[in-house]
Amino acid sequence: MDSVTILGLIAGCFSTFALAPQAIKVWRTGAVDQLSIGMLGLMITGSILWLAYGFARSDISILWANGVAIFFIGFMLTKKIQDMIATGRS
């Protein structure tokens, strides 16, 4: 593994795991009122596009970081949508 790939993996870890504290908070408390549906929608769309780009480039650091990010964002987005349906808010 070359130094550029290692750098990409380290950068991906920091960027991706920046989402972890918020996802853990949502998991523990169920509180999603401060999460913006627009922000979550844009973030998951961006991560899906980055994932497609990573496949096109065969870049493991892009694939790994965005695959994990989609997991965190998808979880929070699902909880936000469930809350919106349950409370009748949009």
PyMOL Python script that loads the backbone (N, CA, C, O; Angstrom):
from pymol import cmd

cmd.read_pdbstr("""\
ATOM      1  N   MET A   1       0.860  -1.172   0.000  1.00  0.00           N
ATOM      2  CA  MET A   1       0.000   0.000   0.000  1.00  0.00           C
ATOM      3  C   MET A   1       0.910   1.239   0.000  1.00  0.00           C
ATOM      4  O   MET A   1       1.817   1.361   0.823  1.00  0.00           O
ATOM      5  N   ASP A   2       0.645   2.139  -0.932  1.00  0.00           N
ATOM      6  CA  ASP A   2       1.496   3.319  -1.036  1.00  0.00           C
ATOM      7  C   ASP A   2       1.072   4.429  -0.069  1.00  0.00           C
ATOM      8  O   ASP A   2       0.005   4.359   0.542  1.00  0.00           O
ATOM      9  N   SER A   3       1.910   5.439   0.058  1.00  0.00           N
ATOM     10  CA  SER A   3       1.669   6.516   1.031  1.00  0.00           C
ATOM     11  C   SER A   3       0.438   7.353   0.686  1.00  0.00           C
ATOM     12  O   SER A   3      -0.218   7.874   1.587  1.00  0.00           O
ATOM     13  N   VAL A   4       0.116   7.489  -0.584  1.00  0.00           N
ATOM     14  CA  VAL A   4      -1.073   8.259  -0.981  1.00  0.00           C
ATOM     15  C   VAL A   4      -2.336   7.525  -0.546  1.00  0.00           C
ATOM     16  O   VAL A   4      -3.280   8.154  -0.068  1.00  0.00           O
ATOM     17  N   THR A   5      -2.367   6.210  -0.703  1.00  0.00           N
ATOM     18  CA  THR A   5      -3.520   5.422  -0.266  1.00  0.00           C
ATOM     19  C   THR A   5      -3.664   5.482   1.248  1.00  0.00           C
ATOM     20  O   THR A   5      -4.775   5.604   1.764  1.00  0.00           O
ATOM     21  N   ILE A   6      -2.558   5.398   1.953  1.00  0.00           N
ATOM     22  CA  ILE A   6      -2.591   5.503   3.415  1.00  0.00           C
ATOM     23  C   ILE A   6      -3.128   6.863   3.838  1.00  0.00           C
ATOM     24  O   ILE A   6      -3.957   6.955   4.743  1.00  0.00           O
ATOM     25  N   LEU A   7      -2.659   7.910   3.187  1.00  0.00           N
ATOM     26  CA  LEU A   7      -3.153   9.260   3.471  1.00  0.00           C
ATOM     27  C   LEU A   7      -4.656   9.342   3.223  1.00  0.00           C
ATOM     28  O   LEU A   7      -5.384   9.919   4.031  1.00  0.00           O
ATOM     29  N   GLY A   8      -5.127   8.773   2.118  1.00  0.00           N
ATOM     30  CA  GLY A   8      -6.561   8.766   1.811  1.00  0.00           C
ATOM     31  C   GLY A   8      -7.363   8.014   2.855  1.00  0.00           C
ATOM     32  O   GLY A   8      -8.448   8.454   3.236  1.00  0.00           O
ATOM     33  N   LEU A   9      -6.843   6.880   3.327  1.00  0.00           N
ATOM     34  CA  LEU A   9      -7.542   6.106   4.355  1.00  0.00           C
ATOM     35  C   LEU A   9      -7.614   6.860   5.677  1.00  0.00           C
ATOM     36  O   LEU A   9      -8.645   6.837   6.349  1.00  0.00           O
ATOM     37  N   ILE A  10      -6.535   7.522   6.051  1.00  0.00           N
ATOM     38  CA  ILE A  10      -6.537   8.314   7.289  1.00  0.00           C
ATOM     39  C   ILE A  10      -7.522   9.477   7.176  1.00  0.00           C
ATOM     40  O   ILE A  10      -8.304   9.722   8.094  1.00  0.00           O
ATOM     41  N   ALA A  11      -7.483  10.193   6.051  1.00  0.00           N
ATOM     42  CA  ALA A  11      -8.421  11.306   5.839  1.00  0.00           C
ATOM     43  C   ALA A  11      -9.864  10.799   5.861  1.00  0.00           C
ATOM     44  O   ALA A  11     -10.739  11.430   6.454  1.00  0.00           O
ATOM     45  N   GLY A  12     -10.103   9.673   5.223  1.00  0.00           N
ATOM     46  CA  GLY A  12     -11.440   9.088   5.210  1.00  0.00           C
ATOM     47  C   GLY A  12     -11.926   8.714   6.592  1.00  0.00           C
ATOM     48  O   GLY A  12     -13.100   8.893   6.917  1.00  0.00           O
ATOM     49  N   CYS A  13     -11.013   8.188   7.415  1.00  0.00           N
ATOM     50  CA  CYS A  13     -11.378   7.846   8.802  1.00  0.00           C
ATOM     51  C   CYS A  13     -11.852   9.073   9.559  1.00  0.00           C
ATOM     52  O   CYS A  13     -12.894   9.039  10.214  1.00  0.00           O
ATOM     53  N   PHE A  14     -11.094  10.157   9.471  1.00  0.00           N
ATOM     54  CA  PHE A  14     -11.470  11.370  10.195  1.00  0.00           C
ATOM     55  C   PHE A  14     -12.788  11.935   9.685  1.00  0.00           C
ATOM     56  O   PHE A  14     -13.658  12.287  10.481  1.00  0.00           O
ATOM     57  N   SER A  15     -12.944  12.024   8.374  1.00  0.00           N
ATOM     58  CA  SER A  15     -14.175  12.583   7.802  1.00  0.00           C
ATOM     59  C   SER A  15     -15.386  11.716   8.108  1.00  0.00           C
ATOM     60  O   SER A  15     -16.447  12.222   8.476  1.00  0.00           O
ATOM     61  N   THR A  16     -15.224  10.424   7.956  1.00  0.00           N
ATOM     62  CA  THR A  16     -16.339   9.504   8.158  1.00  0.00           C
ATOM     63  C   THR A  16     -16.720   9.392   9.625  1.00  0.00           C
ATOM     64  O   THR A  16     -17.899   9.475   9.969  1.00  0.00           O
ATOM     65  N   PHE A  17     -15.743   9.206  10.481  1.00  0.00           N
ATOM     66  CA  PHE A  17     -16.054   9.009  11.886  1.00  0.00           C
ATOM     67  C   PHE A  17     -16.419  10.303  12.601  1.00  0.00           C
ATOM     68  O   PHE A  17     -16.749  10.276  13.786  1.00  0.00           O
ATOM     69  N   ALA A  18     -16.366  11.439  11.900  1.00  0.00           N
ATOM     70  CA  ALA A  18     -16.920  12.679  12.444  1.00  0.00           C
ATOM     71  C   ALA A  18     -18.441  12.546  12.567  1.00  0.00           C
ATOM     72  O   ALA A  18     -19.066  13.248  13.362  1.00  0.00           O
ATOM     73  N   LEU A  19     -19.029  11.649  11.783  1.00  0.00           N
ATOM     74  CA  LEU A  19     -20.474  11.404  11.845  1.00  0.00           C
ATOM     75  C   LEU A  19     -20.867  10.506  13.012  1.00  0.00           C
ATOM     76  O   LEU A  19     -22.019  10.517  13.445  1.00  0.00           O
ATOM     77  N   ALA A  20     -19.919   9.734  13.519  1.00  0.00           N
ATOM     78  CA  ALA A  20     -20.222   8.728  14.547  1.00  0.00           C
ATOM     79  C   ALA A  20     -20.835   9.317  15.819  1.00  0.00           C
ATOM     80  O   ALA A  20     -21.837   8.780  16.291  1.00  0.00           O
ATOM     81  N   PRO A  21     -20.289  10.393  16.400  1.00  0.00           N
ATOM     82  CA  PRO A  21     -20.902  10.903  17.635  1.00  0.00           C
ATOM     83  C   PRO A  21     -22.377  11.274  17.477  1.00  0.00           C
ATOM     84  O   PRO A  21     -23.178  11.031  18.379  1.00  0.00           O
ATOM     85  N   GLN A  22     -22.732  11.857  16.343  1.00  0.00           N
ATOM     86  CA  GLN A  22     -24.136  12.228  16.116  1.00  0.00           C
ATOM     87  C   GLN A  22     -24.988  10.978  15.945  1.00  0.00           C
ATOM     88  O   GLN A  22     -26.088  10.902  16.494  1.00  0.00           O
ATOM     89  N   ALA A  23     -24.500  10.004  15.197  1.00  0.00           N
ATOM     90  CA  ALA A  23     -25.255   8.761  14.997  1.00  0.00           C
ATOM     91  C   ALA A  23     -25.433   8.020  16.322  1.00  0.00           C
ATOM     92  O   ALA A  23     -26.502   7.466  16.581  1.00  0.00           O
ATOM     93  N   ILE A  24     -24.406   8.006  17.152  1.00  0.00           N
ATOM     94  CA  ILE A  24     -24.500   7.355  18.469  1.00  0.00           C
ATOM     95  C   ILE A  24     -25.507   8.073  19.344  1.00  0.00           C
ATOM     96  O   ILE A  24     -26.284   7.433  20.053  1.00  0.00           O
ATOM     97  N   LYS A  25     -25.501   9.401  19.301  1.00  0.00           N
ATOM     98  CA  LYS A  25     -26.473  10.182  20.082  1.00  0.00           C
ATOM     99  C   LYS A  25     -27.899   9.867  19.640  1.00  0.00           C
ATOM    100  O   LYS A  25     -28.789   9.701  20.474  1.00  0.00           O
ATOM    101  N   VAL A  26     -28.113   9.785  18.327  1.00  0.00           N
ATOM    102  CA  VAL A  26     -29.440   9.447  17.816  1.00  0.00           C
ATOM    103  C   VAL A  26     -29.824   8.044  18.271  1.00  0.00           C
ATOM    104  O   VAL A  26     -30.963   7.818  18.679  1.00  0.00           O
ATOM    105  N   TRP A  27     -28.899   7.114  18.207  1.00  0.00           N
ATOM    106  CA  TRP A  27     -29.166   5.727  18.612  1.00  0.00           C
ATOM    107  C   TRP A  27     -29.524   5.644  20.094  1.00  0.00           C
ATOM    108  O   TRP A  27     -30.463   4.944  20.470  1.00  0.00           O
ATOM    109  N   ARG A  28     -28.769   6.365  20.941  1.00  0.00           N
ATOM    110  CA  ARG A  28     -29.005   6.300  22.393  1.00  0.00           C
ATOM    111  C   ARG A  28     -30.258   7.039  22.830  1.00  0.00           C
ATOM    112  O   ARG A  28     -31.014   6.547  23.668  1.00  0.00           O
ATOM    113  N   THR A  29     -30.478   8.227  22.260  1.00  0.00           N
ATOM    114  CA  THR A  29     -31.565   9.081  22.742  1.00  0.00           C
ATOM    115  C   THR A  29     -32.796   9.081  21.840  1.00  0.00           C
ATOM    116  O   THR A  29     -33.902   9.367  22.297  1.00  0.00           O
ATOM    117  N   GLY A  30     -32.608   8.767  20.580  1.00  0.00           N
ATOM    118  CA  GLY A  30     -33.706   8.849  19.623  1.00  0.00           C
ATOM    119  C   GLY A  30     -34.017  10.274  19.205  1.00  0.00           C
ATOM    120  O   GLY A  30     -34.941  10.504  18.426  1.00  0.00           O
ATOM    121  N   ALA A  31     -33.250  11.239  19.719  1.00  0.00           N
ATOM    122  CA  ALA A  31     -33.510  12.650  19.432  1.00  0.00           C
ATOM    123  C   ALA A  31     -32.991  13.030  18.046  1.00  0.00           C
ATOM    124  O   ALA A  31     -31.791  12.969  17.781  1.00  0.00           O
ATOM    125  N   VAL A  32     -33.905  13.418  17.179  1.00  0.00           N
ATOM    126  CA  VAL A  32     -33.539  13.815  15.819  1.00  0.00           C
ATOM    127  C   VAL A  32     -34.052  15.207  15.467  1.00  0.00           C
ATOM    128  O   VAL A  32     -33.914  15.652  14.328  1.00  0.00           O
ATOM    129  N   ASP A  33     -34.640  15.891  16.435  1.00  0.00           N
ATOM    130  CA  ASP A  33     -35.257  17.186  16.157  1.00  0.00           C
ATOM    131  C   ASP A  33     -34.267  18.230  15.656  1.00  0.00           C
ATOM    132  O   ASP A  33     -34.665  19.156  14.948  1.00  0.00           O
ATOM    133  N   GLN A  34     -32.996  18.108  16.001  1.00  0.00           N
ATOM    134  CA  GLN A  34     -32.002  19.082  15.556  1.00  0.00           C
ATOM    135  C   GLN A  34     -31.360  18.705  14.220  1.00  0.00           C
ATOM    136  O   GLN A  34     -30.535  19.454  13.696  1.00  0.00           O
ATOM    137  N   LEU A  35     -31.733  17.555  13.672  1.00  0.00           N
ATOM    138  CA  LEU A  35     -31.183  17.134  12.384  1.00  0.00           C
ATOM    139  C   LEU A  35     -32.050  17.673  11.254  1.00  0.00           C
ATOM    140  O   LEU A  35     -33.277  17.581  11.297  1.00  0.00           O
ATOM    141  N   SER A  36     -31.403  18.231  10.254  1.00  0.00           N
ATOM    142  CA  SER A  36     -32.109  18.760   9.096  1.00  0.00           C
ATOM    143  C   SER A  36     -32.272  17.661   8.054  1.00  0.00           C
ATOM    144  O   SER A  36     -31.295  17.023   7.661  1.00  0.00           O
ATOM    145  N   ILE A  37     -33.505  17.441   7.607  1.00  0.00           N
ATOM    146  CA  ILE A  37     -33.766  16.448   6.571  1.00  0.00           C
ATOM    147  C   ILE A  37     -33.045  16.834   5.277  1.00  0.00           C
ATOM    148  O   ILE A  37     -32.565  15.963   4.551  1.00  0.00           O
ATOM    149  N   GLY A  38     -32.970  18.115   4.993  1.00  0.00           N
ATOM    150  CA  GLY A  38     -32.260  18.588   3.801  1.00  0.00           C
ATOM    151  C   GLY A  38     -30.776  18.274   3.865  1.00  0.00           C
ATOM    152  O   GLY A  38     -30.196  17.808   2.885  1.00  0.00           O
ATOM    153  N   MET A  39     -30.157  18.527   5.013  1.00  0.00           N
ATOM    154  CA  MET A  39     -28.740  18.239   5.183  1.00  0.00           C
ATOM    155  C   MET A  39     -28.474  16.751   5.041  1.00  0.00           C
ATOM    156  O   MET A  39     -27.523  16.351   4.369  1.00  0.00           O
ATOM    157  N   LEU A  40     -29.308  15.923   5.672  1.00  0.00           N
ATOM    158  CA  LEU A  40     -29.114  14.478   5.589  1.00  0.00           C
ATOM    159  C   LEU A  40     -29.297  13.988   4.153  1.00  0.00           C
ATOM    160  O   LEU A  40     -28.550  13.127   3.688  1.00  0.00           O
ATOM    161  N   GLY A  41     -30.297  14.538   3.451  1.00  0.00           N
ATOM    162  CA  GLY A  41     -30.519  14.164   2.055  1.00  0.00           C
ATOM    163  C   GLY A  41     -29.342  14.524   1.163  1.00  0.00           C
ATOM    164  O   GLY A  41     -28.918  13.728   0.326  1.00  0.00           O
ATOM    165  N   LEU A  42     -28.820  15.730   1.350  1.00  0.00           N
ATOM    166  CA  LEU A  42     -27.653  16.148   0.564  1.00  0.00           C
ATOM    167  C   LEU A  42     -26.423  15.308   0.903  1.00  0.00           C
ATOM    168  O   LEU A  42     -25.660  14.928   0.015  1.00  0.00           O
ATOM    169  N   MET A  43     -26.236  15.020   2.188  1.00  0.00           N
ATOM    170  CA  MET A  43     -25.065  14.241   2.590  1.00  0.00           C
ATOM    171  C   MET A  43     -25.106  12.823   2.031  1.00  0.00           C
ATOM    172  O   MET A  43     -24.091  12.319   1.550  1.00  0.00           O
ATOM    173  N   ILE A  44     -26.266  12.176   2.090  1.00  0.00           N
ATOM    174  CA  ILE A  44     -26.330  10.807   1.581  1.00  0.00           C
ATOM    175  C   ILE A  44     -26.191  10.790   0.056  1.00  0.00           C
ATOM    176  O   ILE A  44     -25.580   9.880  -0.504  1.00  0.00           O
ATOM    177  N   THR A  45     -26.755  11.791  -0.606  1.00  0.00           N
ATOM    178  CA  THR A  45     -26.594  11.887  -2.057  1.00  0.00           C
ATOM    179  C   THR A  45     -25.124  12.080  -2.417  1.00  0.00           C
ATOM    180  O   THR A  45     -24.608  11.418  -3.318  1.00  0.00           O
ATOM    181  N   GLY A  46     -24.455  12.983  -1.715  1.00  0.00           N
ATOM    182  CA  GLY A  46     -23.033  13.211  -1.949  1.00  0.00           C
ATOM    183  C   GLY A  46     -22.206  11.968  -1.702  1.00  0.00           C
ATOM    184  O   GLY A  46     -21.306  11.658  -2.481  1.00  0.00           O
ATOM    185  N   SER A  47     -22.496  11.259  -0.638  1.00  0.00           N
ATOM    186  CA  SER A  47     -21.747  10.040  -0.325  1.00  0.00           C
ATOM    187  C   SER A  47     -21.983   8.943  -1.358  1.00  0.00           C
ATOM    188  O   SER A  47     -21.060   8.205  -1.703  1.00  0.00           O
ATOM    189  N   ILE A  48     -23.211   8.834  -1.851  1.00  0.00           N
ATOM    190  CA  ILE A  48     -23.504   7.852  -2.906  1.00  0.00           C
ATOM    191  C   ILE A  48     -22.738   8.203  -4.181  1.00  0.00           C
ATOM    192  O   ILE A  48     -22.190   7.323  -4.845  1.00  0.00           O
ATOM    193  N   LEU A  49     -22.703   9.489  -4.517  1.00  0.00           N
ATOM    194  CA  LEU A  49     -21.941   9.918  -5.695  1.00  0.00           C
ATOM    195  C   LEU A  49     -20.445   9.684  -5.505  1.00  0.00           C
ATOM    196  O   LEU A  49     -19.767   9.242  -6.432  1.00  0.00           O
ATOM    197  N   TRP A  50     -19.926   9.973  -4.322  1.00  0.00           N
ATOM    198  CA  TRP A  50     -18.514   9.687  -4.029  1.00  0.00           C
ATOM    199  C   TRP A  50     -18.232   8.192  -4.106  1.00  0.00           C
ATOM    200  O   TRP A  50     -17.170   7.782  -4.575  1.00  0.00           O
ATOM    201  N   LEU A  51     -19.179   7.374  -3.646  1.00  0.00           N
ATOM    202  CA  LEU A  51     -19.017   5.926  -3.730  1.00  0.00           C
ATOM    203  C   LEU A  51     -18.932   5.489  -5.194  1.00  0.00           C
ATOM    204  O   LEU A  51     -18.085   4.670  -5.549  1.00  0.00           O
ATOM    205  N   ALA A  52     -19.801   6.031  -6.037  1.00  0.00           N
ATOM    206  CA  ALA A  52     -19.763   5.723  -7.473  1.00  0.00           C
ATOM    207  C   ALA A  52     -18.422   6.155  -8.071  1.00  0.00           C
ATOM    208  O   ALA A  52     -17.832   5.434  -8.876  1.00  0.00           O
ATOM    209  N   TYR A  53     -17.955   7.320  -7.677  1.00  0.00           N
ATOM    210  CA  TYR A  53     -16.654   7.812  -8.145  1.00  0.00           C
ATOM    211  C   TYR A  53     -15.530   6.881  -7.689  1.00  0.00           C
ATOM    212  O   TYR A  53     -14.607   6.592  -8.449  1.00  0.00           O
ATOM    213  N   GLY A  54     -15.617   6.418  -6.448  1.00  0.00           N
ATOM    214  CA  GLY A  54     -14.614   5.491  -5.930  1.00  0.00           C
ATOM    215  C   GLY A  54     -14.585   4.192  -6.709  1.00  0.00           C
ATOM    216  O   GLY A  54     -13.515   3.637  -6.958  1.00  0.00           O
ATOM    217  N   PHE A  55     -15.781   3.692  -7.105  1.00  0.00           N
ATOM    218  CA  PHE A  55     -15.840   2.493  -7.949  1.00  0.00           C
ATOM    219  C   PHE A  55     -15.194   2.765  -9.303  1.00  0.00           C
ATOM    220  O   PHE A  55     -14.417   1.950  -9.800  1.00  0.00           O
ATOM    221  N   ALA A  56     -15.517   3.913  -9.898  1.00  0.00           N
ATOM    222  CA  ALA A  56     -14.962   4.262 -11.204  1.00  0.00           C
ATOM    223  C   ALA A  56     -13.440   4.383 -11.156  1.00  0.00           C
ATOM    224  O   ALA A  56     -12.753   4.035 -12.116  1.00  0.00           O
ATOM    225  N   ARG A  57     -12.927   4.872 -10.046  1.00  0.00           N
ATOM    226  CA  ARG A  57     -11.475   5.066  -9.888  1.00  0.00           C
ATOM    227  C   ARG A  57     -10.792   3.860  -9.248  1.00  0.00           C
ATOM    228  O   ARG A  57      -9.564   3.802  -9.181  1.00  0.00           O
ATOM    229  N   SER A  58     -11.583   2.900  -8.778  1.00  0.00           N
ATOM    230  CA  SER A  58     -11.054   1.748  -8.026  1.00  0.00           C
ATOM    231  C   SER A  58     -10.185   2.219  -6.855  1.00  0.00           C
ATOM    232  O   SER A  58      -9.086   1.712  -6.630  1.00  0.00           O
ATOM    233  N   ASP A  59     -10.704   3.191  -6.126  1.00  0.00           N
ATOM    234  CA  ASP A  59      -9.964   3.791  -5.015  1.00  0.00           C
ATOM    235  C   ASP A  59     -10.536   3.305  -3.684  1.00  0.00           C
ATOM    236  O   ASP A  59     -11.638   3.688  -3.292  1.00  0.00           O
ATOM    237  N   ILE A  60      -9.781   2.468  -3.004  1.00  0.00           N
ATOM    238  CA  ILE A  60     -10.246   1.841  -1.766  1.00  0.00           C
ATOM    239  C   ILE A  60     -10.545   2.868  -0.678  1.00  0.00           C
ATOM    240  O   ILE A  60     -11.485   2.685   0.096  1.00  0.00           O
ATOM    241  N   SER A  61      -9.773   3.933  -0.606  1.00  0.00           N
ATOM    242  CA  SER A  61     -10.017   4.916   0.453  1.00  0.00           C
ATOM    243  C   SER A  61     -11.334   5.654   0.242  1.00  0.00           C
ATOM    244  O   SER A  61     -12.045   5.934   1.207  1.00  0.00           O
ATOM    245  N   ILE A  62     -11.663   5.969  -0.996  1.00  0.00           N
ATOM    246  CA  ILE A  62     -12.946   6.626  -1.292  1.00  0.00           C
ATOM    247  C   ILE A  62     -14.093   5.651  -1.066  1.00  0.00           C
ATOM    248  O   ILE A  62     -15.120   6.019  -0.496  1.00  0.00           O
ATOM    249  N   LEU A  63     -13.923   4.414  -1.508  1.00  0.00           N
ATOM    250  CA  LEU A  63     -14.960   3.399  -1.326  1.00  0.00           C
ATOM    251  C   LEU A  63     -15.240   3.150   0.144  1.00  0.00           C
ATOM    252  O   LEU A  63     -16.395   3.150   0.571  1.00  0.00           O
ATOM    253  N   TRP A  64     -14.198   2.940   0.908  1.00  0.00           N
ATOM    254  CA  TRP A  64     -14.349   2.612   2.332  1.00  0.00           C
ATOM    255  C   TRP A  64     -14.999   3.764   3.090  1.00  0.00           C
ATOM    256  O   TRP A  64     -15.981   3.569   3.806  1.00  0.00           O
ATOM    257  N   ALA A  65     -14.448   4.963   2.931  1.00  0.00           N
ATOM    258  CA  ALA A  65     -14.947   6.119   3.690  1.00  0.00           C
ATOM    259  C   ALA A  65     -16.412   6.395   3.389  1.00  0.00           C
ATOM    260  O   ALA A  65     -17.195   6.644   4.306  1.00  0.00           O
ATOM    261  N   ASN A  66     -16.787   6.355   2.132  1.00  0.00           N
ATOM    262  CA  ASN A  66     -18.165   6.689   1.779  1.00  0.00           C
ATOM    263  C   ASN A  66     -19.128   5.553   2.040  1.00  0.00           C
ATOM    264  O   ASN A  66     -20.307   5.795   2.300  1.00  0.00           O
ATOM    265  N   GLY A  67     -18.661   4.327   1.978  1.00  0.00           N
ATOM    266  CA  GLY A  67     -19.505   3.200   2.370  1.00  0.00           C
ATOM    267  C   GLY A  67     -19.903   3.277   3.829  1.00  0.00           C
ATOM    268  O   GLY A  67     -21.063   3.051   4.176  1.00  0.00           O
ATOM    269  N   VAL A  68     -18.939   3.597   4.689  1.00  0.00           N
ATOM    270  CA  VAL A  68     -19.223   3.740   6.119  1.00  0.00           C
ATOM    271  C   VAL A  68     -20.083   4.977   6.363  1.00  0.00           C
ATOM    272  O   VAL A  68     -21.007   4.942   7.175  1.00  0.00           O
ATOM    273  N   ALA A  69     -19.780   6.069   5.663  1.00  0.00           N
ATOM    274  CA  ALA A  69     -20.563   7.296   5.819  1.00  0.00           C
ATOM    275  C   ALA A  69     -22.032   7.058   5.461  1.00  0.00           C
ATOM    276  O   ALA A  69     -22.927   7.558   6.144  1.00  0.00           O
ATOM    277  N   ILE A  70     -22.279   6.301   4.400  1.00  0.00           N
ATOM    278  CA  ILE A  70     -23.651   5.998   3.995  1.00  0.00           C
ATOM    279  C   ILE A  70     -24.374   5.241   5.100  1.00  0.00           C
ATOM    280  O   ILE A  70     -25.564   5.457   5.326  1.00  0.00           O
ATOM    281  N   PHE A  71     -23.672   4.368   5.779  1.00  0.00           N
ATOM    282  CA  PHE A  71     -24.258   3.636   6.902  1.00  0.00           C
ATOM    283  C   PHE A  71     -24.719   4.609   7.997  1.00  0.00           C
ATOM    284  O   PHE A  71     -25.867   4.552   8.438  1.00  0.00           O
ATOM    285  N   PHE A  72     -23.821   5.501   8.432  1.00  0.00           N
ATOM    286  CA  PHE A  72     -24.156   6.467   9.488  1.00  0.00           C
ATOM    287  C   PHE A  72     -25.278   7.409   9.048  1.00  0.00           C
ATOM    288  O   PHE A  72     -26.249   7.609   9.777  1.00  0.00           O
ATOM    289  N   ILE A  73     -25.139   7.979   7.864  1.00  0.00           N
ATOM    290  CA  ILE A  73     -26.132   8.938   7.381  1.00  0.00           C
ATOM    291  C   ILE A  73     -27.469   8.251   7.150  1.00  0.00           C
ATOM    292  O   ILE A  73     -28.519   8.794   7.494  1.00  0.00           O
ATOM    293  N   GLY A  74     -27.431   7.056   6.566  1.00  0.00           N
ATOM    294  CA  GLY A  74     -28.655   6.305   6.325  1.00  0.00           C
ATOM    295  C   GLY A  74     -29.406   6.003   7.601  1.00  0.00           C
ATOM    296  O   GLY A  74     -30.634   6.086   7.640  1.00  0.00           O
ATOM    297  N   PHE A  75     -28.671   5.652   8.652  1.00  0.00           N
ATOM    298  CA  PHE A  75     -29.293   5.401   9.956  1.00  0.00           C
ATOM    299  C   PHE A  75     -29.990   6.655  10.466  1.00  0.00           C
ATOM    300  O   PHE A  75     -31.154   6.607  10.861  1.00  0.00           O
ATOM    301  N   MET A  76     -29.270   7.785  10.456  1.00  0.00           N
ATOM    302  CA  MET A  76     -29.856   9.034  10.959  1.00  0.00           C
ATOM    303  C   MET A  76     -31.024   9.490  10.089  1.00  0.00           C
ATOM    304  O   MET A  76     -32.023   9.983  10.611  1.00  0.00           O
ATOM    305  N   LEU A  77     -30.913   9.333   8.777  1.00  0.00           N
ATOM    306  CA  LEU A  77     -31.985   9.721   7.873  1.00  0.00           C
ATOM    307  C   LEU A  77     -33.227   8.868   8.112  1.00  0.00           C
ATOM    308  O   LEU A  77     -34.344   9.385   8.118  1.00  0.00           O
ATOM    309  N   THR A  78     -33.040   7.582   8.305  1.00  0.00           N
ATOM    310  CA  THR A  78     -34.160   6.688   8.593  1.00  0.00           C
ATOM    311  C   THR A  78     -34.865   7.106   9.877  1.00  0.00           C
ATOM    312  O   THR A  78     -36.093   7.185   9.921  1.00  0.00           O
ATOM    313  N   LYS A  79     -34.084   7.373  10.922  1.00  0.00           N
ATOM    314  CA  LYS A  79     -34.669   7.806  12.198  1.00  0.00           C
ATOM    315  C   LYS A  79     -35.401   9.135  12.047  1.00  0.00           C
ATOM    316  O   LYS A  79     -36.475   9.318  12.621  1.00  0.00           O
ATOM    317  N   LYS A  80     -34.836  10.056  11.286  1.00  0.00           N
ATOM    318  CA  LYS A  80     -35.467  11.361  11.064  1.00  0.00           C
ATOM    319  C   LYS A  80     -36.801  11.188  10.337  1.00  0.00           C
ATOM    320  O   LYS A  80     -37.797  11.804  10.716  1.00  0.00           O
ATOM    321  N   ILE A  81     -36.825  10.360   9.301  1.00  0.00           N
ATOM    322  CA  ILE A  81     -38.062  10.133   8.555  1.00  0.00           C
ATOM    323  C   ILE A  81     -39.106   9.455   9.446  1.00  0.00           C
ATOM    324  O   ILE A  81     -40.281   9.822   9.409  1.00  0.00           O
ATOM    325  N   GLN A  82     -38.690   8.480  10.238  1.00  0.00           N
ATOM    326  CA  GLN A  82     -39.616   7.818  11.158  1.00  0.00           C
ATOM    327  C   GLN A  82     -40.205   8.823  12.132  1.00  0.00           C
ATOM    328  O   GLN A  82     -41.401   8.776  12.422  1.00  0.00           O
ATOM    329  N   ASP A  83     -39.380   9.734  12.641  1.00  0.00           N
ATOM    330  CA  ASP A  83     -39.853  10.769  13.571  1.00  0.00           C
ATOM    331  C   ASP A  83     -40.834  11.711  12.880  1.00  0.00           C
ATOM    332  O   ASP A  83     -41.850  12.089  13.463  1.00  0.00           O
ATOM    333  N   MET A  84     -40.537  12.083  11.661  1.00  0.00           N
ATOM    334  CA  MET A  84     -41.416  12.984  10.910  1.00  0.00           C
ATOM    335  C   MET A  84     -42.779  12.332  10.682  1.00  0.00           C
ATOM    336  O   MET A  84     -43.810  12.996  10.794  1.00  0.00           O
ATOM    337  N   ILE A  85     -42.788  11.052  10.367  1.00  0.00           N
ATOM    338  CA  ILE A  85     -44.043  10.330  10.150  1.00  0.00           C
ATOM    339  C   ILE A  85     -44.815  10.212  11.471  1.00  0.00           C
ATOM    340  O   ILE A  85     -46.027  10.425  11.509  1.00  0.00           O
ATOM    341  N   ALA A  86     -44.112   9.873  12.541  1.00  0.00           N
ATOM    342  CA  ALA A  86     -44.756   9.676  13.836  1.00  0.00           C
ATOM    343  C   ALA A  86     -45.343  10.969  14.395  1.00  0.00           C
ATOM    344  O   ALA A  86     -46.389  10.942  15.045  1.00  0.00           O
ATOM    345  N   THR A  87     -44.683  12.100  14.149  1.00  0.00           N
ATOM    346  CA  THR A  87     -45.153  13.364  14.699  1.00  0.00           C
ATOM    347  C   THR A  87     -45.988  14.172  13.720  1.00  0.00           C
ATOM    348  O   THR A  87     -46.580  15.186  14.090  1.00  0.00           O
ATOM    349  N   GLY A  88     -46.037  13.721  12.469  1.00  0.00           N
ATOM    350  CA  GLY A  88     -46.799  14.453  11.457  1.00  0.00           C
ATOM    351  C   GLY A  88     -46.136  15.728  11.004  1.00  0.00           C
ATOM    352  O   GLY A  88     -46.787  16.591  10.414  1.00  0.00           O
ATOM    353  N   ARG A  89     -44.832  15.864  11.275  1.00  0.00           N
ATOM    354  CA  ARG A  89     -44.083  17.055  10.859  1.00  0.00           C
ATOM    355  C   ARG A  89     -43.388  16.804   9.535  1.00  0.00           C
ATOM    356  O   ARG A  89     -43.083  15.666   9.178  1.00  0.00           O
ATOM    357  N   SER A  90     -43.145  17.885   8.818  1.00  0.00           N
ATOM    358  CA  SER A  90     -42.363  17.764   7.585  1.00  0.00           C
ATOM    359  C   SER A  90     -41.170  18.678   7.619  1.00  0.00           C
ATOM    360  O   SER A  90     -40.392  18.714   6.665  1.00  0.00           O
TER     361      SER A  90
END
""", "prot")
cmd.dss("prot")
cmd.show_as("cartoon", "prot")
cmd.util.cbc("prot")
cmd.orient("prot")
